[in-house]
Amino acid sequence: MIGLESLPFDFSGLGIRAAAKVWMLQRKYLWQLFLPSTINNVLGYSVSQFCQDVAFGPYALSNVMRMQQGAFIRFYGGLQDIKSVNLTFLLPADNTVLDYFYGWYHLMIDEQGYYHPKIDYAKQAFVSLYDRTGIETVKFIMKGAFPIAKPTMSMSFDVNNVQSTTIALSVDNIEMWSLAGNARNEIAKEITKLLGGGALGATVGTVAGNAGLFGAGGAAAKGVGRIL
């Protein structure tokens, strides 16, 4: 009998119900960082290969607005706040990582202490997640990114570890793209167009998008086929 771990996908919940869905579970280690192209004569892609850890969030409302509406108190969303994006890099002997981030920092503040326009130093960085077959499934787009400090170092004669450094980035916004979500939306749009729009078209389109994406042989997909 073939075990689940030997399959190329992570299957969960292969039930006997007609509308059962097949889920792929995202592995924590299948990701890649992509940094801006070239800074200080160092390619961002080459620096990205030395990144060992990425952490960001929470991306949340830092406060909730409170307003009076007649005799009642109503609450509304306030400002969104992203604390920072933390990246951990191994340091190669050719010093490309430090050269890159020192150069990026100086795009913001020069050697004389003067600030440059934000357009000079705010960049886009990407984190892509992959499934076990190597297909990109999710992409996080970090807009307006720049380092808020120069790289920090910690050295000691008591350890024999590889030297690493952690970089904190400030970002304006984090957007997300997903392969499944994009495919689902495109299917839903096409079905909605065929049905002439409206509430029924949007509902059927959404059902068809999910059914087509998750193994279209279920009852939902068959029902949509009969409608069309």
Secondary structure as GFF3:
##gff-version 3
##sequence-region A 1 228
A	DSSP	three_ten_helix	4	6	.	.	.	ID=ss1
A	DSSP	beta_strand	31	34	.	.	.	ID=ss2
A	DSSP	beta_strand	38	39	.	.	.	ID=ss3
A	DSSP	beta_strand	42	43	.	.	.	ID=ss4
A	DSSP	alpha_helix	44	48	.	.	.	ID=ss5
A	DSSP	beta_strand	51	56	.	.	.	ID=ss6
A	DSSP	beta_strand	59	61	.	.	.	ID=ss7
A	DSSP	beta_strand	64	69	.	.	.	ID=ss8
A	DSSP	beta_strand	72	77	.	.	.	ID=ss9
A	DSSP	beta_strand	80	82	.	.	.	ID=ss10
A	DSSP	beta_strand	85	90	.	.	.	ID=ss11
A	DSSP	alpha_helix	96	106	.	.	.	ID=ss12
A	DSSP	alpha_helix	118	121	.	.	.	ID=ss13
A	DSSP	beta_strand	123	130	.	.	.	ID=ss14
A	DSSP	beta_strand	136	147	.	.	.	ID=ss15
A	DSSP	beta_strand	164	170	.	.	.	ID=ss16
A	DSSP	beta_strand	173	178	.	.	.	ID=ss17
A	DSSP	alpha_helix	179	194	.	.	.	ID=ss18
A	DSSP	alpha_helix	198	213	.	.	.	ID=ss19
A	DSSP	alpha_helix	219	227	.	.	.	ID=ss20
###
